[in-house]
Amino acid sequence: MRDLEKIIDEVNGSMSIEGMPLTKIDKERIRRCAGNDELVEETIAELIKKHTVARGYGHEQQL
């Protein structure tokens, strides 16, 4: 568990340099998914769905 917290701190440091520090929710998501590849894939799919603009409902311009 201590190694996981070190990894989270290192990821947070890298993300902070880019101006995107991890939130508490991000850190909890990492803890929950650690070592569970299936859960990682599910979580990634959920995040993509959450942050994807539905076609025709966003600010996209049709070409």
N, C-alpha and C positions, 0 to 999 in steps of 0.2 A: 504494500500500500504506500509506503514511503517513496518508492521509486515512481509510482504513478503521480504522486504530488510533485515530485521533481520534474517529471515530464510536463505536467500541466503548467508549472512555473516557467519552464523553458519555452513552451509554446506561447504562453501569455507574453513573455518578453519579446519574442519574435513578432508577434502580432501587434504589440504595443509600438514597436519601432515603425510599423507600417500605419500606425494611427488607428488600429482596430483591436484594442485590448479585449480579452475574453470577458464575457459577462458571467455572473454567477450561474446563469442557466447553461452557458457554454461549458463551464467547468463541470457542472453536474452531468451534462450530457456525455462528456468525455469519461467521467467516472463510471457512469452506467454502461457505456458501450465497451469499456476496456476488456479485451480478451474475448469478445463475442462478435465474431465476424458477421454473423447473420443479423444481429441487432444493428451493427454499423451500417450495413447495406439498407436496412429498413429506415434508419434514421436519416441517412443521406437522401433517400427517396422522399421522405416527408419534408425535409428542408428544401429540396429542389421544388417540390410542389408548392410549398408555402411561399417561396420567393420568385416563382415564375408567374409572369403576367399572362393571364388567359388571352388567347388569340382573339382580337377584335374588341377587347375591353380595356386595353392599356393605351399608352401613348405611342404605340407602334404606328408607323406609317406604312400603308399598303403600297407596294410597288406595282 
